[in-house]
Amino acid sequence: MSGEQLNLAVVLGSVREGRFGPVVANWFVEQARQHGLFTVDLVDLADVDLPLALPPVSPALQPDLPRPDGMAELTRRLDAADAVVVVTPDYNRSFPASLKAAIDWHYTEWRAKPIGFVGYSGGSGGLLAIEQLRQVFNELQAHTVRDYVSFPRYYELFAADGTLHAPEGPEAAAKTMLDQLLWWASVLHDARRDRPYVAS
C-alpha cells in the first residue's frame, strides 16, 4: 500500500482496580506515535461492556452475531485496525479474563492481521501471558510477530511521571516490534483488500 497510514489498535487488557496497565499502554502509544507510520488508537477494555458469558454461536460461524450495545465501539475499532498490540500483565501465569472475553467475542476482526505484545509483571515481564496469547491468536488465524516489549519488575523501571528510568532498551525493542508490525500490516492489508480470505 502507498500514501495511506495503517491503523494500529493498542488494546489495554487489564481492567482490575489499581492496575498499572495505563502507564505501560501510554508509554507504548507514545512510542508508536513517534514511529510515525501508524494512526494509533488506544482501546481500554475497562471502558467496554465485556460479559464473560459468550454467545451460543461462535463468531467464527456468525461474524455479525448480536453483541451487547456497549461492545459495538470495540468491534468497530478492532475491525478498523490493520495491526494490534496487546498490553498485558501476567495474572497467575496467564492473561486477564477481560482480554480473553474481548478476544472470544470476535473472530474476523483478528483474522489475517499482525499482533504484537507488550508485557509487564513481576519476574517474567508478561512473557507467560504472551506465550499463551500467541496460541490463542494462532487459532484465530492472526499472525503474531516475533519481537515484543517486556517489563519485568515494572515497578522498578518506571518513574512516578510514567517515564522510564533507562528508556534505551525498551525504546529499541518497541521500534523493532513496530517495524515488524508495519511490514506484516502492509502485506496483509493489501491481501485482505485484493482477495477474499479463504481458510485452509
Buried (B, 14 or more C-beta within 10 A) or exposed (E): EEEEEBBBBBBBBBBEEEBBBBBBBBBBBBBBEEBEBBBBBBBBBBEBEBEEEEBEEEBBEEBEBEBBEEBEEBBEBBBEBBBBBBBBBBBEEBBBBBBBBBBBBBBBBBBBBBBBBBBBBEEBBBBBBBBBBBEBBEEBBBBBBEBBBBBBEBEEBBEEEEEBEEBEEBBEBBBBBBBBBBEBBBBBBEEBEEEEEEEE
